[in-house]
């Protein structure tokens, strides 16, 4: 299992949003509200696709100084 550390996973609604977007394609996917992690069995290329989708959904902040600054402004 690979873990992806996320942010803003605060409720079952967040879990549902992630599951609706990814669970059909990645049936091993599990979302943990307490740790704000997504766990999944996937190849490295699939993990990158999952990260992109989590970023689109607002649960993963892109890397880089500009994106950290943008994330700060959106709080």
MOGIPE-V454467 format. One record per residue. N is the residue number from 1. PSI is psi in degrees with one decimal (NA if undefined). D_CENTER is the distance of its C-alpha to the mean C-alpha in whole Angstrom. Layout:
n	psi	d_center
N	PSI	D_CENTER
N	PSI	D_CENTER
This chain:
n	psi	d_center
1	134.3	15
2	140.1	12
3	136.9	10
4	116.2	7
5	125.5	7
6	-170.7	5
7	161.3	8
8	18.9	9
9	98.6	8
10	-14.9	12
11	175.6	14
12	-26.4	14
13	-40.1	14
14	-43.7	10
15	-44.2	10
16	-42.3	12
17	-44.6	10
18	-46.7	7
19	-42.8	10
20	-35.1	12
21	-29.6	10
22	-23.3	10
23	-36.7	12
24	-40.0	15
25	-27.5	14
26	81.3	13
27	-17.8	15
28	-3.1	14
29	133.6	11
30	138.3	11
31	129.5	9
32	112.3	11
33	-43.0	11
34	-42.6	14
35	-6.0	12
36	44.1	9
37	150.2	7
38	128.3	6
39	138.9	9
40	146.7	11
41	112.4	14
42	157.3	14
43	169.4	16
44	-40.3	15
45	-37.0	15
46	-38.5	13
47	-39.3	10
48	-40.6	11
49	-39.1	10
50	-43.7	7
51	-42.5	6
52	-44.4	8
53	-42.5	7
54	-37.1	4
55	-44.5	6
56	-36.2	9
57	-12.2	8
58	15.6	8
59	-0.2	5
60	124.1	5
61	131.1	9
62	153.6	11
63	160.5	13
64	151.8	17
65	-39.8	19
66	-43.8	20
67	-31.3	16
68	-40.6	16
69	-44.0	19
70	-41.9	18
71	-37.9	15
72	-41.2	18
73	-28.5	20
74	-5.0	17
75	NA	18
